Amino acid sequence: MNRVAITGASGHVGSCLCRDLLKSGYNIKALFHKDNTGIKDLDIEIVKGNLLDKNSLKKLVQDVDIVIHLGAVISINGSDHENLIRTNVGGTQNIINCSLEAGVSRFIHFSSVHALDSEPLDETMDETRPLVTSSKMLYETTKAQGEQLIAKAVKAGLNAVTLNPCAIIGPCDYRPSYLGQAIIKIAQNNLPMLVQGGYNWVDVRDISNAAISAITKGRAGERYILSGNWYSLKEISEMVSKITGHKTPGFVCPTSIAKLGVPFITLYAKLANEDPLYTNDSLDVLKKSNKNISNLKAQKELGYSARQLYDTLDDTLKWYKENNYM
């Protein structure tokens, strides 16, 4: 029996992973809370509920072999602290408890590279980096706490593997994601400025492949960083311009000056009913992003590989256009 239960199934990674799991012959039970746009047409079993509803979680993990925990709140605007803690920490504990009770044979926990200390920035970052203990960005702290819960659960008998992806972009982005919105705005030349810094970018399809590989190849109690390559926002904009043949933003604003504009950007986003692309948190992440994040462990043990970012951007922009997002 190859039954997989997935939390966060309708998110960016979840939408891609569900499709790849179906192609690989797995049967899927997906936890559905609000928006099922990314998975509504798939041949999967839907369980209505959320990470705080233990009864729905018990139903989700009943008669499954594998649990993939993707569900989380991602916040870069410094708000909704209670929901971040309830979901990313409390919700993770709930799905752990239900999985232990159900005796699942494998648990894949999606953390984030942001759960690990990115400094020192001039040294290669790998899985040996300590977890974040204090951060101005609560999201990082909650993801680190989630990993601590997984470590305790492994000692209690949970056969768990942790995946730490970097900045994810790619097709199957039905909402679209925060980074997806940024790519669309860049392609439409709809950003007044770029800011200094960048991310380590990785394709959602490579993340999905790694997750499926981790089901059989990942070692219990281990974490695996899923990174790609670091590019600045300016380099991203230049690649998008080359792909589309259109002008894209080119002016780069220093972080210190960009921070002065955050209150105005936040107000504009609120009036437009959008998520602000630049916040104090997101600017801090751009500034302290490690440029050399190793994925050697995932390569060796999971067979992981990361495709070229230009190809990812090309495929992503085509997908957005085909699905009327731009």
Secondary structure, DSSP 8 states (H G I E B T S, - for coil): --EEEEESTTSHHHHHHHHHHHHTT-EEEEEESS--TTTTTSS-EEEE--TT-HHHHHHHHTT-SEEEE------SSS--HHHHHIIIIIIHHHHHHHHHHHT-SEEEEE--GGGB---STTS-B-TTS-B----SSHHHHHHHHHHHHHHHHHHTT--EEEEEE-EEE-S--SS--HHHHHHHHHHTT--S-EES-EEEEEEHHHHHHHHHHHHHH--TT-EEEE--EEEEHHHHHHHHHHHH-S-----EE-HHHHHHTHHHHHHHHHHTT---S--HHHHHHHHT--S-B--HHHHHHH------HHHHHHHHHHHHHHTT--
